[in-house]
Amino acid sequence: MDFSFTEQQQAFRTMVRTFFESDSVQAQLHQIKQRPEEYDARSIYRLMGEQGLLAANWPTELGGQGRTMLESAIVAEEMSRYGIPEALQVISVQIVGMLLFLSASEEQKKRYLLPMARGEEFACVLYTEPRAGSDLGSLETRAERQEDGTYAIYGRKVYSMKTHLTDYGLCAARTSNKGSKYEGLTLFMLPLRQEGVSLQPIDSMADESFYQVLLDGARVDADAIIGDLDGAWSLINKALAVERTGLDYYVRAQRWFDMIWDQAMNSGQIEDDTTLIELARLSSKLDASRFMTYRVLEQLQKGAVEEVVAATSKWYASELACEVVFTGTELRGFEACMADGHGYSDLYGSLEAAYRETPGLTISAGSSEMMLETIAQMGLMGNR
Ligand SMILES: Cc1cc2nc3c(=O)[nH]c(=O)nc-3n(C[C@H](O)[C@H](O)[C@H](O)COP(=O)(O)OP(=O)(O)OC[C@H]3O[C@@H](n4cnc5c(N)ncnc54)[C@H](O)[C@@H]3O)c2cc1C
């Protein structure tokens, strides 16, 4: 596999950097950093959408630039490098949008993807419930078909992120009790701005809150069903593989590493051999993580991701992010990290905020234990 960048990819990266350095993006970024607790980067996403950069790998008729997955990873890398909050873009475009791109009907793609790629509408993920996380087959939210053909959804979803900024939730619900617990599940693009949907923040150790979403008869049309009625289990697994490229985990790890490196250079700590060796070791692991991510993206580009390859990349990148941040905190000293402030207060964010955010990376989109189980069963034991 050749992972060196082509001239075209390098030219694209230069173009993306020029765009992120433009006055219009920098002015919006400045405003976002005045409110570090909210991380609402939708104004920048809209500017990206105008350039076809928010979903660069989607075709132009769906608001993208028809680029490759690797080129869209270049956009993600540069967003992170310029300190542009990425969470909502990851959830809405890279996770929900990408699943629709791979699995929705042509009509659904036109309806949902164009406004998403333009940064005009956003979507969140509504899978997890109080009694269904790793074991999603146990979910209890139910969708009841009404006489007029619509569905009414009842249930409680938890740990949803960026929900307050979104227009739709990709919601997994039970539409039938027949068969095993993996049968009778359906995925809906549920409009969130309606009666029957209420949001409540759930505090988190990290800067950003989770949301609990209470669904009390929330209505959704039958044509908002993604994939087959009662047959969502294989689609949910496909969606989880799409979430596990490792990309958004490795770009954060790289951003935090860059911050630690800069601090070590500025303080002269880099002169110390032990520090230098430690940082060189992390830097090599980051390269490995990037290559694993690119391998998953290459598979995604071809349309089929091997679950075990994605699980390996996600596990490695999220655990590495913890290692980077914990090492950085030890090198810098915890008190000095606390004095740096919170959130996106400088270009890369603060190490103190990263320290509270990284453990969540080993849980979201499947915990490290679940990734190891997939690797053991599908990779090591050959049970594919
Ligand atoms: C930062 C973050 C963002 C998130 N964003 C979203 C979102 O946008 N939308 C959404 O729907 N959900 C979201 N989640 C929820 C996430 O998907 C769940 O937290 C995750 O699937 C784990 O489920 P759980 O919390 O119920 O833990 P559980 O499944 O109860 O697991 C608890 C512990 O038991 C371990 N465990 C469970 N089963 C096994 C097993 N078979 N073998 C070994 N160990 C096991 C787990 O590894 C974990 O350590 C987010 C979570 C985090 C941390």
The ligand as an ORCA input file, in Angstrom:
! r2SCAN-3c Opt
* xyz 0 1
  C     -17.968     10.788     24.196
  C     -19.170      9.930     23.930
  C     -20.021     10.269     22.899
  C     -21.158      9.489     22.664
  N     -22.013      9.881     21.676
  C     -23.142      9.168     21.463
  C     -24.100      9.617     20.501
  O     -23.913     10.672     19.860
  N     -25.222      8.874     20.324
  C     -25.443      7.717     21.000
  O     -26.468      7.081     20.765
  N     -24.572      7.283     21.959
  C     -23.436      7.984     22.195
  N     -22.545      7.580     23.157
  C     -22.855      6.384     23.956
  C     -21.934      5.213     23.630
  O     -22.219      4.680     22.377
  C     -22.100      4.193     24.768
  O     -21.650      4.804     25.951
  C     -21.299      2.934     24.501
  O     -21.862      2.199     23.444
  C     -21.236      2.028     25.763
  O     -22.508      1.788     26.227
  P     -22.891      2.007     27.768
  O     -22.474      3.409     28.141
  O     -24.305      1.645     27.949
  O     -21.955      1.032     28.570
  P     -22.167     -0.542     28.738
  O     -22.492     -1.149     27.420
  O     -23.099     -0.770     29.861
  O     -20.708     -0.971     29.146
  C     -20.190     -0.719     30.449
  C     -18.811     -1.359     30.529
  O     -18.927     -2.780     30.329
  C     -18.088     -3.189     29.250
  N     -18.759     -4.251     28.496
  C     -20.033     -4.264     28.038
  N     -20.278     -5.395     27.365
  C     -19.130     -6.109     27.372
  C     -18.739     -7.374     26.812
  N     -19.594     -8.117     26.098
  N     -17.471     -7.792     26.998
  C     -16.593     -7.051     27.702
  N     -16.906     -5.850     28.271
  C     -18.153     -5.384     28.098
  C     -17.902     -1.965     28.381
  O     -16.691     -2.033     27.656
  C     -17.869     -0.849     29.429
  O     -16.569     -0.755     29.976
  C     -21.415      8.341     23.433
  C     -20.538      7.995     24.464
  C     -19.431      8.779     24.717
  C     -18.514      8.410     25.853
*
